[in-house]
Amino acid sequence: MSANDLNINGQYFVAQRATEKILLRVTNVCGMCYRDLHEGDDVYYDMQDYRYLCHECAEALSEEMLDAHEVEEAQPALF
């Protein structure tokens, strides 16, 4: 499993499987939608905001970031 395989920007997210250690010591809910995370779930560490996200939220946030980047690139340069 990798972030790139799932259409999630690997530059901003680290893809992992939820382990008992992550769930007990860090979090057991998604940092955006607060959905419960379970051992074995695919989770994504958001390196920009320091939180774990479920697949759906990581994918949605990745698309938002890509859209914002495309708009920024489309702006004309001064020179």
C-alpha positions as CSV (number, residue, x, y, z in Angstrom):
1,M,0.0,0.0,0.0
2,S,1.3,3.4,-0.9
3,A,-0.3,6.8,-1.0
4,N,0.5,7.0,-4.7
5,D,-1.4,3.8,-5.5
6,L,-4.5,5.3,-4.0
7,N,-4.5,8.7,-5.8
8,I,-3.3,10.4,-2.6
9,N,-0.4,12.8,-2.7
10,G,2.5,11.0,-1.1
11,Q,4.3,14.3,-0.6
12,Y,1.8,15.2,2.2
13,F,0.7,11.9,3.5
14,V,2.3,8.7,4.9
15,A,0.2,5.6,4.2
16,Q,0.1,3.0,7.0
17,R,-2.0,0.2,8.4
18,A,-3.6,1.1,11.7
19,T,-1.9,-0.9,14.5
20,E,-2.8,-1.4,18.1
21,K,0.0,0.9,19.1
22,I,-1.3,3.8,16.8
23,L,-4.8,3.3,18.0
24,L,-4.0,3.2,21.7
25,R,-1.2,5.7,21.9
26,V,-2.0,8.2,19.2
27,T,-5.6,8.2,18.1
28,N,-8.4,5.9,17.2
29,V,-10.5,8.4,15.2
30,C,-10.0,10.3,11.9
31,G,-8.6,13.8,12.4
32,M,-11.2,15.3,10.1
33,C,-14.5,13.4,10.2
34,Y,-13.9,11.6,13.6
35,R,-14.9,8.2,12.1
36,D,-13.6,5.3,14.3
37,L,-10.4,3.7,13.0
38,H,-9.8,0.0,13.6
39,E,-6.8,-2.2,13.6
40,G,-5.8,-3.1,10.1
41,D,-7.5,0.0,8.5
42,D,-5.6,2.0,6.0
43,V,-4.7,5.3,7.6
44,Y,-2.8,8.3,6.3
45,Y,-0.6,10.6,8.4
46,D,-1.1,14.2,7.3
47,M,2.4,15.7,7.6
48,Q,1.1,19.2,7.2
49,D,-1.4,19.2,10.1
50,Y,0.1,16.3,12.1
51,R,-3.0,14.0,12.3
52,Y,-4.2,10.6,11.1
53,L,-6.9,10.5,8.5
54,C,-9.2,7.8,7.1
55,H,-8.9,6.9,3.4
56,E,-11.9,9.0,2.4
57,C,-10.7,12.2,4.1
58,A,-7.1,11.8,2.9
59,E,-8.3,11.4,-0.7
60,A,-10.6,14.4,-0.5
61,L,-7.9,16.6,1.1
62,S,-5.4,15.4,-1.5
63,E,-7.7,16.4,-4.3
64,E,-8.3,19.8,-2.7
65,M,-4.5,20.3,-2.4
66,L,-4.0,19.3,-6.1
67,D,-6.8,21.6,-7.3
68,A,-5.3,24.5,-5.3
69,H,-1.9,23.8,-6.8
70,E,-3.3,23.7,-10.3
71,V,-4.9,27.1,-9.8
72,E,-1.7,28.5,-8.5
73,E,0.3,27.2,-11.5
74,A,-2.3,28.7,-13.9
75,Q,-1.7,32.2,-12.7
76,P,0.4,34.2,-15.2
77,A,3.9,35.2,-14.2
78,L,5.2,38.7,-14.2
79,F,8.1,37.9,-16.6
